[in-house]
Amino acid sequence: MRALDVDVFHAHHPFLLGPAAARLARRQGRPLVFTYHTRYEKYAHYVPLSRAVVERAAVALSTRFAQRADAVIAPSVRVRDELRRQDVRVPIAVVPTGVDLMRFRPGDRAVARRALGLALDEPLLLYVGRLDREKSVDRVLRAFDHVAGTLPQARLLLVGQGKEAVALRALAATLSSAPRVRFLGARAHDTLAVCYQAADLFLFASETETQGLVLAEAAACGLAAVAVTGPGCDEVVRDGVTGVLAKPEATALAEAALGLLLDEERRAAMGARARAVAEREFDVRLQIDRTLAVYAAALAARRR
């Protein structure tokens, strides 16, 4: 690292390699920038100790690491405000993770469906993301079961892999909508756009997001979304404008989804507005410029 003579160290995690970046930055007199990607306390269930103790430790350790940095990047306003409430006083810039708008863009729905082997005339709901506990994919499955009770021709496509994959497949098999649910498994990121382009509606139930990157990708593809009201989601999905935010309950998500599936004109207008928001706020080129500005400010402050 000394031979590379880097200008800035950028850590993306307060544990593991994060402290290594902090040590190197300190030894070489370079600024440390830290992106606070995750609400770490929401992952306490992975640690086999008292959940309350782990949650407090996760908040304390991650905010202490943020305070040691020269600058912090938050993916959303909500995360920035939480860090301020936790007494992080270093400069904090809000820079969402960017989306490649040339790759993620509206496409021909029929072509996309043929590529995935899907029927052209069936309402298609889509979930993209990890199949892990904190993503509440079980709620997506139960919401779709309600939807299929009213629209029996609807289908649900789930893209992703995770620790709960087997359990979620087992749950899906117990529901009356089981024949209408398809688990596509993991897909390379550069092939995801076709999934968004094939869908009529994006369905998302996670309450642990700092930004909700898949929601931004869906928006970039001109896809309206139904998501839960909560941190991360509400800064991407504009309720009543680019989608609908609902209570974190399967029935509430289902009702919101049905309302949009049965109103094609409203759904299409939301999708168009979602693409406009993505162009204005989530273009990866814009986020690159914002990140470079954080580096420049940290370097200038370090020199002073």
Secondary structure by P-SEA (a helix, b strand, c coil): cccccccbbbbcccccaaaaaaaaaaaacbbbbbbcccccccccccccccaaaaaaaaaaaaaaaaaaccbbbbccaaaaaaaaaaccccbbbbbcccccccccccccaaaaaaaacccccbbbbbbbcccccccaaaaaaaaaaaaaaccccbbbbbbbcccaaaaaaaaaaacccccccccccccccccaaaaaaaccbbbbbbcccccaaaaaaaaaacccccccccaaaaacccccccbbbbcccaaaaaaaaaaaaacaaaaaaaaaaaaaaaaacccaaaaaaaaaaaaaaaaaaaac
